[in-house]
Amino acid sequence: MNKMKQLIFITIGFIVAALVIGGTLMSVKTDISNQVGSGKNNSSQSTSNDSDEDTAPEIVFIKIIDTYNRGKRSGGYVIDRSGLRYDFDFSGETSLTHEEILAKVEKKIKDLKGEAFISENDMSTLYDMVNKIKDVEFSIEENEYAEDTATLYGVVYKNNKPNLIKIYSSGSVNESPLDYNAKSIRKFIASKENGSGNNTASSDYVSVQQSEFSGVSG
């Protein structure tokens, strides 16, 4: 009889132990599953954020054309680091500052259609030149007969915030740059706007300008 009781107690002990172990394993499995799921979500979110950053073009140049007709109305284009040009038109909104225009373009650029304008090799050189411009000075002339002003800026990002660096302006106000890099950029952009030269020729042109600058700066 004692042996029978012992056997019953032992059997019950095994059953209880099995239930406890089973519950523990189930809990661990659930925790692991939750962690894996959370990791996937975080990874997916991180990938999505990275993707958003990768697909947001970094603007290198913005040209703004201001026409004065019952308020300042503006249009123009931007060029990203890949050399794509994106045209924009804010003529329906009056008196926007140039900083406000850039901010609006940055938000809309994903919805705009970019067209090949400058080769990536040229853009790499131009990007370096923009970042070397310091203390820009201009020779300034006013033209009272012009009804609009076109201004080209280089865009330099610091702490993820864009800074506009004026390259030149023409029209009702003519500002010709004295900085060597700004002069070179102005000539090169003008040549692309006029459609002169092909990618190879333009690449040689920028390379010559850059090498000359290196020699001057020492």
KACORZI-V233691 format. One record per residue. PSI is psi as a letter, one per 40 degrees, with the letter a starting at -180 (NA if undefined). Layout:
psi->{PSI PSI}
This chain:
psi->{d d d d d d d d d d d d d d d d d d d d d d d d d d d d d d d d d d d d d d d d d d d d d d d d d d d d d d e h i h h d i h h h h h h h g f i h h i a a i i h a e e e i h h i i h f e e h i f h i d d d d d d d d d d e d d e i h i i h d i i d d d d d d d d d d d e e h i g h i i h h i i h e e i e i h h h h i i h h h h f e h i h h h h d i i i b d h h h h i d h d d d d d d d d d d d d d d e e h i a d d d d d d d d d d d d d d d d d d d NA}
